[in-house]
Amino acid sequence: TEALPIPALQLAGRLPSNDALIQLDLALLPPDHAAWPEFHNGVAAALRLCLGQTNISRTWIVYNKPETANYAHAGVLMGLGLQGHLKALAKTDLYSYLCQDHEPTQIGIMLGMAVSKR
């Protein structure tokens, strides 16, 4: 079983006029400024993973659960739910995710499960 790679969030852009690279300095921003972009990056990673997959197992989902909750993994949960893969989780797994003191993970699992049951 291989861990899901979540690419780093790109925080740079190029100016079309002179092709200059502009890098966003996170040190000048509040600490959680990139939190929700990380969530959406996790959703995108899960959607890329699921394109050709018809069956993602409970074991794989639980294997990819990080030691500490983070926004990117919360997004992965929502992305798996959008593809209908969260139905594989047991009720005890759902309870474990919902008991974490991390609102984005709770949001990702609840929205993902709601969409999985459509």
Contacts in CASP RR format, 6 or more apart in sequence:
PFRMAT RR
TARGET T0000
AUTHOR 0000-0000-0000
METHOD contacts of the structure
MODEL  1
TEALPIPALQLAGRLPSNDALIQLDLALLPPDHAAWPEFHNGVAAALRLC
LGQTNISRTWIVYNKPETANYAHAGVLMGLGLQGHLKALAKTDLYSYLCQ
DHEPTQIGIMLGMAVSKR
1 59 0 8 1.000
1 60 0 8 1.000
1 63 0 8 1.000
3 63 0 8 1.000
3 64 0 8 1.000
4 45 0 8 1.000
4 46 0 8 1.000
4 49 0 8 1.000
4 64 0 8 1.000
4 76 0 8 1.000
5 45 0 8 1.000
6 41 0 8 1.000
6 42 0 8 1.000
6 45 0 8 1.000
6 72 0 8 1.000
6 76 0 8 1.000
7 41 0 8 1.000
7 45 0 8 1.000
9 34 0 8 1.000
9 37 0 8 1.000
9 38 0 8 1.000
9 41 0 8 1.000
11 23 0 8 1.000
11 24 0 8 1.000
11 26 0 8 1.000
11 34 0 8 1.000
12 21 0 8 1.000
12 22 0 8 1.000
12 23 0 8 1.000
12 24 0 8 1.000
13 21 0 8 1.000
13 22 0 8 1.000
13 23 0 8 1.000
14 20 0 8 1.000
14 21 0 8 1.000
14 22 0 8 1.000
15 22 0 8 1.000
26 33 0 8 1.000
26 34 0 8 1.000
35 71 0 8 1.000
35 104 0 8 1.000
36 71 0 8 1.000
38 70 0 8 1.000
38 71 0 8 1.000
38 72 0 8 1.000
39 71 0 8 1.000
39 72 0 8 1.000
39 74 0 8 1.000
39 75 0 8 1.000
39 78 0 8 1.000
39 104 0 8 1.000
40 75 0 8 1.000
41 72 0 8 1.000
41 75 0 8 1.000
42 71 0 8 1.000
42 72 0 8 1.000
42 73 0 8 1.000
42 74 0 8 1.000
42 75 0 8 1.000
42 76 0 8 1.000
42 79 0 8 1.000
43 75 0 8 1.000
43 76 0 8 1.000
43 78 0 8 1.000
43 79 0 8 1.000
43 82 0 8 1.000
45 72 0 8 1.000
45 76 0 8 1.000
46 75 0 8 1.000
46 76 0 8 1.000
46 77 0 8 1.000
46 78 0 8 1.000
46 79 0 8 1.000
46 80 0 8 1.000
46 81 0 8 1.000
46 82 0 8 1.000
46 83 0 8 1.000
47 79 0 8 1.000
47 82 0 8 1.000
47 83 0 8 1.000
49 56 0 8 1.000
50 56 0 8 1.000
50 79 0 8 1.000
50 80 0 8 1.000
50 83 0 8 1.000
50 85 0 8 1.000
53 83 0 8 1.000
53 85 0 8 1.000
56 80 0 8 1.000
56 83 0 8 1.000
56 85 0 8 1.000
56 88 0 8 1.000
57 88 0 8 1.000
58 88 0 8 1.000
58 89 0 8 1.000
58 90 0 8 1.000
58 93 0 8 1.000
61 80 0 8 1.000
61 85 0 8 1.000
61 86 0 8 1.000
61 88 0 8 1.000
61 89 0 8 1.000
61 93 0 8 1.000
62 89 0 8 1.000
62 93 0 8 1.000
64 73 0 8 1.000
64 76 0 8 1.000
65 73 0 8 1.000
66 73 0 8 1.000
69 100 0 8 1.000
69 101 0 8 1.000
69 102 0 8 1.000
69 104 0 8 1.000
69 105 0 8 1.000
70 102 0 8 1.000
71 104 0 8 1.000
73 105 0 8 1.000
74 102 0 8 1.000
74 104 0 8 1.000
74 105 0 8 1.000
74 107 0 8 1.000
74 108 0 8 1.000
74 109 0 8 1.000
75 104 0 8 1.000
75 108 0 8 1.000
77 86 0 8 1.000
77 97 0 8 1.000
77 105 0 8 1.000
77 108 0 8 1.000
77 109 0 8 1.000
77 112 0 8 1.000
78 107 0 8 1.000
78 108 0 8 1.000
78 109 0 8 1.000
78 111 0 8 1.000
78 112 0 8 1.000
78 115 0 8 1.000
79 112 0 8 1.000
80 86 0 8 1.000
80 112 0 8 1.000
81 111 0 8 1.000
81 112 0 8 1.000
81 113 0 8 1.000
81 115 0 8 1.000
81 116 0 8 1.000
82 112 0 8 1.000
82 115 0 8 1.000
84 112 0 8 1.000
84 115 0 8 1.000
84 116 0 8 1.000
85 116 0 8 1.000
86 109 0 8 1.000
86 112 0 8 1.000
86 113 0 8 1.000
86 116 0 8 1.000
87 116 0 8 1.000
87 117 0 8 1.000
89 113 0 8 1.000
94 109 0 8 1.000
94 113 0 8 1.000
97 105 0 8 1.000
97 106 0 8 1.000
97 109 0 8 1.000
98 106 0 8 1.000
98 109 0 8 1.000
98 110 0 8 1.000
100 106 0 8 1.000
END
